[in-house]
Amino acid sequence: MKNRVLFSIFITIFSFVYTVSAKQEKYTKHTVAKGETINMIAQKYKVTPYDIYSLNPDSQNGIQLNSVLLIPTSASVVVINSSQNTTQNNNTISHLVQSKETLYSISKQYGVTIDALKTANGDLLNNGLKIGLNIKIPKSYSVQNGAVSKPEEINKVIAPVVSKPAVVKATLEGKTTYHIIEPKETKYGISKKYGMTVLELEHLNPQIVSEFPIGFKLVVSGNVINQAVIETANRGSAGTSESELAEQSSLAKPAAEKSTAEKTSTKKYLEEYVVKPNDTIYSIANDYGISEQELISLNSELKRGIKLGMILRVPKGQRKEPVKKEQGNLLKTINTNARKQLALLLPFNISKIESDTINSTQARLKKDKFLNLTLDFYSGVLMAIDSAKVLGMNVDIKILDSQETKNSSNVATLVQQNNLQNMDAIVGPFYQSNVEKLAELLEPTKTPVISPLSKEIGKKYTNLYQSMPSVEFLRNSIFDFMKAKNGNIIAVVDTKKGSVKQYIQEMQPNVRIAGLSEKGTFVADSLKVLFQKDKLNYVVLASESTGMILATTNAMLAAQKDYQVQLVILEQNDTFDFEEISLTRLTKLKLLYPSLSRPNESDEANQFDVKYKKVNKIIPNQYAIRGFDVTFDTLLRLSQDNTFEETIQTPPSEQIENKFDYVQNATYGYTNNGIYILYYDTDLTIKEAL
C-alpha cells in the first residue's frame, strides 16, 4: 500500500521522480489465490516469510485475494513460529523482535532463560532490545511453546500445549490461522493486528459477540477446519460433542436474554433496555434518572458485572435524550457555495529519495520510519478529501512537499512560489520549529496554520493552532476531574520522576505524596495512612518500575475491603502492558488516565475501517486516523459561513478518535483542549469516564 501511495505522489506531484523510484531489486510477482497464506507462498518459492515481509511491509497485517506480492528470487528456508517471524538454520533459531516484546516475554515464549538469550546474542543486545532486531534463540527452545522442529511439519495441524493462555498467540492449522486471547487484549486490538474490522472478527467467531474470555481460541483468517479443535485447545481437553458446540454457538445471543416467564412478570412501569458498547452501570442509571443500586435491584444479574447484549429492566419513559455529537453541528451547517483553499505541507522529502542512488524505494520504506509515518498520515488525508467530496464541500486542496527535517524545511520557498498567504488554512509542517516558521511568515495575513502532530509549546503566533493537546493540559485535566469528584488524591512518585513530583508540589499543592523508603522503594503503610473512608481515594502512580507498580497495586487491592480506591496515571505507560501486570489487576482498580484519543467501535468508526481497508488493503493505524481527523476537522471548519478563527467559538468537533476543542491561549495562539478521561472497566473494555 505504501509503495502505491508513494508512487502516486511521485506521479501526481513530482512526476520527474518516477523513473528513479521505479528501480527495483530482482523479484517475482505473485498474485494471491484463494486460501493462500504467507507461509504457503513462502514454501512455494522456497523463501522465508520474512523475505516476503521485507519487500511487502503491509503483508504483515494480512494479505487479500488477488493482491500482488513481490517475491525475492532466493532466500533461506523458514520455520513458522505461532505469532512471530522466525527463521531456522542447522544451529540456531532467529526471532524477529515485535512491538512491546521484552527479553522476559521472549524467554517465556521459547522456554529459555534471559541469561541464555543474552549469551547467545553477545554484543547484539548491548543497546537493549529493539523492534525489528533479529536475535538468536538457543537450540534448547521448547517445541510446546510454539516452535516447529521441521519445515515440512508446517502444514500439519499443530496441537500446542495450552497450559497458559499466553503461551501461544496464533497458530496455523491447515489453512486457518488462530489466535489465543491473552490478558489485556480487546476485540479492537486483535482486529487491528490481523487487518480486519471488529465485525469481521465477530463474524468468524460468533461466540465472542457477548463474551470475550481470556484463553479463548479465535479464528483470525482462513477457513474454520475443526471447531472441536478450537474448543479443545481453549479448555485443554478433548472430546467436544456436537451438542456442546451448539451450546457454545448460542453464546452469540444476548448474555442476559430473559425467559418467557421472566418477561411476562415485568411490571407495567418497566421496559427493556439492551446493553450497548461503552455502556456502564453508572451511565445507564444516570440516563434513566435512578441510582446504581436501584438499577442493580431491578437487575440482580448486574451484581456479576455488565455485559454487551444484556437485557435490563429500566423505568419506562424515563430515559433522557442523549446529547448529540457536537460534530453534527458543523456537518449541518456546511456552506457549499463559497470556495475555500486548503494547503497541506507534508514531509515526503522527494528530493532525498530522488538523489538516493544506493537505496531502492523498498529499502527506504523498510528503514525510514519518518517516511512511513508520513505516508500513513497522507493515506488518512486522502480519505478525508474523499469524504469532503461526498459531502459536496467546495474546497480546493493543494498538497506540497515540505522537505523538512527537525531543523530545516523549504517553507519559505513554498510560501513564495505557491502564494500560501492566499490560502484559507494550512495543515503542516510536522516539526514544531517549521510550523512556527510558517506561522511567522503568514501572521500578517492571519492565515491559520494547523500543527498536526507536535505536542511542544512554542512561540506566540496569533495564527498558530496546536491540534495536539499539551502534556501539561493532560495532567491538569486529570487532576481537575478528580477534584470535581471530590476525591482524596494521593500520589506515589518514583525517585526517577522528579519532574512529576515538582509539578505536583507546585501545581497541585493539595495532593499528598506518599513517602518512600530510604532506598526509594514503596512502603505500603505510608499509603494506607493517607486513605479516607468517606471519599473515593485516587492513587496517582508515577513510575515505570514493575516492582513499584506491583507493590502499589497490591496495597490498593488489599485496602479495597475497607476503602474505595482507584488507580490513576498521568500518561499512558508501556510498563502497564508487561505481562507481569495483569489486566484483571488494572480493571479491579479501574485504571484512570487522560488520553489524546479514544477507542471507538461505533458504527461510523467501523465503516471508516471498512472503507479504508477496501482502498488501502490494511486497517488504519493511529497516524492514518490522525491524518483523517485533522484534515476532515479543518475541511469542516472551512466549509462554514464563519471564518476558521470564528469556528472555535462553536462546540468541539469530534472525529474518529480525536476531539478538537480549540481555545485562544495568551501564550501561543490557539491550543486544542479536546481530550478524553478514560478508564479500564470490569468488563475488560476501556471507557470514557463521566
N, C-alpha and C positions, 0 to 999 in steps of 0.2 A: 504493500500500500504506500509506504513512504517513498519507495522508488518512483511509483507512478505519480505521486504528488510532486516530488522534486522535479521529475521530467516535465510535468505540466507547467511548473513555474518557469523552467528554462524556456519552454516553447512560447508561452503566452507573454512573458515579461522580458526574458533575456534569451531570445531565440538563438543568438550567436553562440551560446554556450553549448547548444545541443550536440554538436559534433564531438566536443571534448568529452562530455558526460556519457556518450554512447559507447565509449571504450569499455570493454568488459573482459574479465578473465575467461578462460575456456570453460564452457559448461554445456550441459544438455538441457533442453526444455522438456518438462514432464507435465502433462495435463492430468489433474487429479480425477480418478474414476470413482464410481460409487462404491462406498465401503472401504476405500483405501485409507491407511493411516501413514504417518511419517515413518513409522518403523517398517511397514511393509514396503514403502517406496525405497527406503534406505537399503533394505535387503536386496531388492530388485536390482539396484545399481551398484551394489557392493560398496556402499559408502556408509558413513555414520549419520545418525540424526543430527549430531552437532554440525557436521559439514553442511547439511541442508539448512539448519537454522542460521548458520553463518551467512549464507547467500540470501536467505529469506527470513529476516528477523521476525516478521509478523506471524510466521507459521508456528511460532512457539505458543500462540494463543488459539491455535486451531486452524484447520485447512478446510476449504469449501469445495464442493463438487464443481468441476470444470475450471478451477483456478489453476494458474500456471506457476510451476516451481522451477527454479534454476538448480540443476544438479551438477556438482563438480565431476570431472572426468575420472578421478580416482581418489580414494581415501582409505583409511584403516577400517578394520572390522569393528562392529559395535555390539554392545550388550546393553539392553534397556533396564534401567532401574525404575521402580514403580513411579516415582514422581520427579526425578531429576535426570539430567543428561549425564550419562556415564559412558566411558569407553574402557576397553579392557585389552591388555596385551598379555603375553605369557607370564609376566612378572608382577604387574601392577593393575590396579583399578583406578581410573581417573574420574573425578567428580567435579562437575561444573557448579560453582557456588551460586546460589539463587538469593533473591532478596529476602532479608530478615533471617537468613540462616546463621547459626553460630557454630563454633567448634563443638560445643556441647550437643547441639541438636544433630550434627553430622555424626558425632561419635555414637550417639544413641541409635541413629538410623542404621549404621553398619555394625554395631556391636563391638566397637573397638574403644580404646581409651583415648583421652585427649593427648596424653603424652605420646602414645603410639602415632597419632596423626602428626604431631609436631616433629617427631623423629623421622618419619617417612618423607616429610617435605623440607627438611633442613632450613635454609635461609629464606625459603619462599614465603613463610609466614611471619617473618621479622617485622613487617609493617602491618600486620593484622590480616584478618580475613576480609576479602573484598569481593563484591558481586562480579561474576564473570571469570573469576580465577579458577584455573584447573588445578586441583590438588590431588595428591596420590592417597589412595586408601590402602593400608596394609593388607597383605594377602589373606589374613585370617578373618576377613569380613564375614558376617553371618548371612547365610543364604535365606534364613527365615525373615530377615529384615528387609527383604525385597530384592536383593541382588540375585541375578540368574547366572549359573555357573557356565552354561554353554550357549553359544549363539543360536544353535538350532532349536533350543527349547522355547524360543520367544513366542512362537505361535501356538504353543500348548496352553491349556487352561492352567493358570497359576493359582495354587491354593495356599496362600501365605498363612502363617500362624498369626492370629489376630488377638493376642492376649491383652494388648493395649491399643486403643483407637489410633494413637499417634504413630504406630509402627509403620503402617502402610498408608499412603495418602491416595495414590491412584495406581491401579494395576490393569494390565491388558489381559483380557480373557477372550481368545479368538479375535474377533474384530470389534470387540466392545471395550471401552475404557471406563473404569470405575474409580470412584473417589470416596475414601472413608472420611466422614465428618469428624473433624478434630475440635477440641475445645477452642473457643473464641471465634470459630468460623460462622459465617452467616450465608444465607442464600445469595445475597447480593454479592458478597466477596467471591464465592465459589463460581457463580455465573460469570463474573468478570474474568476470573482466572482461565476459564475454559472457552471464552469468547462466545457466550450465549446470553440470553436475557433470563431473568427470573422466571418468566412464563414458560420459556423453553425448558428450563431445568425442572419445573414442576410438571410439565407435560411428560417428560421422560420418567419422572418419579412422582406419581400422584400421591404416594404415601406421605410426602413432606408438605402437602398443602396446609395441613393443620398441625403437623408435628415436625420437629427438626432435631432428633436425638443424636447426641454425641456417639460416634461409633457406627452409625448407620451407613450402609454402602450405597452410594449414589451411582446411577448411570450418567455419565457425562458426555459420551459420544458413541457412535456405532449402533449396532443392533443388540437388543436385550436377548442373550442366548440362553440364559438359565436363571430365572428368578429365584429358584431354590438355592442356587449357589450364593446369590446376594444375601439372602436371609441367613444362610448357614454361616457365612463369614461374619455377619453382623452379630450373631448370637454366640459364635464359637462352637456350634454343634450342628450335626447333620440331621436330615430326615424331615424336611418341611413338607407337609402334606398339601394337597390341593385346597382343602378346606381352610388350612392355616393361611395359605396365600390369598384366598378370597377374603378372609377376615382382615389381613394386613392391607389389602387394597381398599377396604372400607374406610381406612384412615383418612382418605381424601374427603370424606364427608365432614361437615361441621363437627368439631370436637365435642360440643355440648348439645347435640341435637336432642330435642325433648321427645319423649314418648307421647302417644295419643292421649293417655290418661293425664299426663302432666299438663299438656296444652289445654285440655278440657277444664282443668281445675284452675287455670289462670283467671284471676279476678277481672271484672269488667273494667276497672280503672287502671289496668296494666296493659302494656303492649310489649311486643318482642323487638329486640334490637340485636343485630348480628355484628359481632366484633370485627372491626376493620383494621388494616395495617396502621400502626402508630397509636392505636387506642390504648389507654391505660385505665385502671380503675378510677383514678382521680379525674381524668378528663371526661369519662362517661358520666360520673356522678356530678361533675360540675356542669355538664351540658344539660342535665335534667334537674338541676337545682336541688340535689339531695346530697347528703354526706356519704363518704365512702362506706361507713359502717351500715348505713341504710341500704345501699346498693348490695352489699355483701349479705345482709339479712334477707333480701329478696332472692339472692342467688348464692346458695351455700357453696356451690362448686368454685366460687371465686376464692375461697379460703386456700385452694391449692394453686392459685395463680390464674391469670387471664391468658387466653389463647385465641389466636386468629380463628374466626369462624364460629366461636361460641354464640349461642342464642341466649340472651339475657332478658329477664323481666325488668321493665322500667316503667315509671309513671306515664300514663297515656297523655299525650298532648302537651307535655311539659318541656319538650326539647327546645333549647334555644336555637335560633337561626345561626348557622355557622358564619363566622366572619369571612367574607370573600377575600381571596388573594389580592393583594394590592397591585400585582402585575396587571390584573384585569382593568384597572383604571386607565393605564397607559394604552392598553390594547383597544379599549373602547373609544379612545379619543384620538385615534390616528388621523392625521390630515394628509391625504394623498395628493393634494393639489400643489403645494409649494415644493419645488425641487430643492433638495439639500445635497451637500457634498461631504463625503467622508473619506479620509485617507488613513491607511494602516501602514505603519513603518515596522516591518518585521525583519529580524536579522538572518536572512538567508545566507549572506556572505558569499554571493555567487562568484565574485572575482577571485576569492581564495580557492574555490572549487575548480574554477577555470584554469588557474595557474598551477594547480597541483598535478604535476606530471608523474608523481610516484604512486599516489593512492587512487584507486578506482572509486567510483561513487559508492559501490558496495562497501569498500573498505572504510570510507569516511562514515557511512551510516553505522557501521559496526562499532566504531570507537568514538565518534563525535557526539557526545550526549547533548550538547547545546543545539546542534543541528536537529537531532531527533526531537528535542523539546519544541523547537521552532515549528517543525513540520506537524507535530501533533496539535499545537495551538492553531496553526494555519488550517488544518482539516476542520477544526471547530468553527473557525471564521467562515469557511465556505458553507457550512451547514446553516449558520446564522444568515448569510446572504441569501441562501435558497429560501429560508423561512420568510425573509423580508419580501422576496418576490411573490411568494404565495399570498401574503397579506396585502400586496399592492403598494408597498412603501415606495415613495418616489425619491430615491437616493442614488446619486452617482458615487461609485466607490472606486478608489484608486489604491492599489497595493504596491508598495515600494520597498526596495531592499535597503535597510538602514545601515548595512555593512558595519556592524558595531562589535566592539569588544567592551570590556568593562571601562576602559579608559579612552576610547576613541569611537567616532562614528562619522558618517557623512551627512548629518542632519543639516548643516549649514548649506551644503551644496543642494540638497533636496529642496530646501525652502526656496532657494533662488531659482532653481530650474523648473519647479513644479507649482510655483505660486501658492505655496501652502498657506500663506496668510489669508487666502480667499476661501479656505475650507471652513465648513461649519463645525467640524470637530476632527480630531486626530487621535487615533489609538496607537500608542508606542512612542519611542522605542522601549526595549525591555529593561535595560540598565538604568538605574536612578539618575546617574550623572548625565546620561544622554537625554533622558526625559526632561531634566531640568534645563539643559542647554536649549532644547527645542522650545520649552515654555518661555524661556527668556527671550528668544528671538521673536516669538509670536505674541508676547504680552501686550505690545502696543495695539494690536488688532483684537485683543481679548479672545483669540481663538482657543477654545477648550482643548487641552492636551490631557489625555487619559493615560495614566501609568497602569499597565495591565497586570504586572507581576511583582513589582518591587514593594517590599514591606518597610523600606527605610523611610525615615522622616528627614526630608531635605530642606532646601532653601525655600524662602517665601516667594511664590509667584501667584498672582491672583487668578491666573487661568489654568493652574495645575490641579488635576483631580487624581488623588491617590485611590485607586479602586480596591487596593488590598488594605484591610484594617490593620492598624499598627499593633505591635506586641503589647505596648503599654495600654492601649484601649481594651485588648482582650483581657488583660489582667484586671483592669478596673471594672470591667463588666461582670466578671465572675464574683468579685467582692461585692459589687452593688446588688447582685442577685441574692447573695447570702444574707446581706443586711436587710433587704426587702422582706425576707422570710423570717426576720427577727431571730436569726440563728446565733449560736455561740460558736465563734470562729477561732480555731486553734491551728497553729502552723508547726509542722515538723520539717525543719530545713537542714539538709546535708551541709557539712562544713565546706563542700566544694561549690555550694550555691550561694556564694557571698553576695552577688548582685540581687538575688531574690530576697535575701534577708534584709539587705539595705532598703529595697523597695518597700517591704512590709513595714519596717521601722519608720520610714519617712512618710509613706503614703497611706498606710493602714495602721495607725498607732493604736487602735483599739483591739487589734488582733494579738492574742497572747502566743508566744513562741515556746514550745516545749523544750526543756533542757536536754542536752546530750551528755554522755559520759565524757571523761577526760580524753578518751581515745576517739571521741566523735561518733560513738555508736548510740543507737536508740535505747532509751530507758522507758520501759512500759509504765512505771509508776508516775513518771513526770507528765505523761499524757493523761492518765486516768484522774489525777487530782484536779485537772482543769475542766473535766466534764461537768455539765449541769443537767439535772434530771427533768427540769421543766422546759427545756428547749431542745431543738434539733442541734446536735453537735457536729459542725462541719470540721473535718480534719484536712487541712491543706498540706499535701505531701510534696515536697520539692526535693527529689533525689533520683539518681539514675543507678543507685546501688540496689541490686536484687536483694541483698541481705537486709538493708534498711526497709525496703518496701514490704518484704515478708514479715519482718518484726513488727512494723507499724500496723499492718493489716491484721496480723494475728491478735494484737492487743485490742483492736477495734472489734473484731469478731467476738472475742471473749467478753467484751463490755456490752454487747448487744442485748443481753438478757436484762440489763439494768438501765441502759441508756439508749436514746435514739442517736445513731451515728451515721454519717455519710462521708465517704472518701471524696476528696477534691484534688485535681491537679490544675495547674495554671496554663499548661500547654500539652499537646499530645506528646507522649513519651514512649519511644520504641521499646524501652525496658519492660513495659507492661505487656508487650507481645511475646516475651520469653515464655517458654512452656512451663517453667517453674512457677509462674504466677498464673493460676488457673482462671478461666473466665467465670467460673462459679463464685470464686472469691470476690471478683470485681462486681458481679451482679448482686451478691448479697449486700455489698456495701454501696451499691448504686453509684458507682464512679461517676462524678460530675466534672465537666470540663467545658471551656469555651472553644469554639471552632469557627474557622472561616467558611466552612461548607457543611452541608448536611447530607446524610444518606437519604436518598429519595427513591422510593419504589412505587410512586404514584403511576397512574395510567399514562400521564403525559411523559414522565421520565422513561417508562418502558417503551413508549412509542418512539421517543428520541433514540434510545439504544437500538431499536429495531431498524430505524431508518439509517442511522449512522453505520450500522453493521452492513446493511444492504449496499451502501455506497463504498465503504472502505474495507469490507471483509474482516472487520475486527470490532470489538466493543470499545467505546471511547474510554481513554484514561483521563486522569484529572486535568491534564493540560489541554486536551481536546475539549473537555467540558468547559474549562475556564475560557478557552478561545471563543466558544459559542456564547457563553453567558455575558462576557464583557462586550462582545460585538453586538449581540442582539439587544442588550440593555441600551447601548449607545444609539443603535438604529431606532429603537422605540422613542428615545428622548428627542432625537432629531425629527421624528415624524409627528410632532405635536404643534399646536398653534403657538405655544410659547417658545422662547429661546432655550437652548440647552441649559444655561445658567438658571433660568426660571423654573425648569422642571425639578430642581432639587427641593422646591417647596411642596411638591406633591408627595404622597405616601411612598414608601420604599417599593422598589421593583424587585421581585423575586423570580429567579430563573431556575434552571435545572438543579444546581447545587449551591449557587451563590446568591446573596442578597445585596442590593445596592441602595444604601441609605446615606446619600451624600449630605454633609453639613459643612458650613463655612467654618474654617479654622483660622484663628487670629495669627497663627504662626506660619502656615504653609498652604494657603489656598483652600482647597476642599478635601475632605477626607471621608472615606466610606466607613460608617458605623454599623454596617449590616453584618451582624454575627449571629451565631446560634449558641445557646447553652444546652448541651446535650448530656444525657446520662445513660448508663447501662441498666436496662430494666431486667426484672427477674425472668421474663420470657426470652432472654438471651438476644434481645434486639436493642439497638441504640435509638433513643427517642429524644424529642425536644422537651426540655423542662419548661413548665408553665409557671 
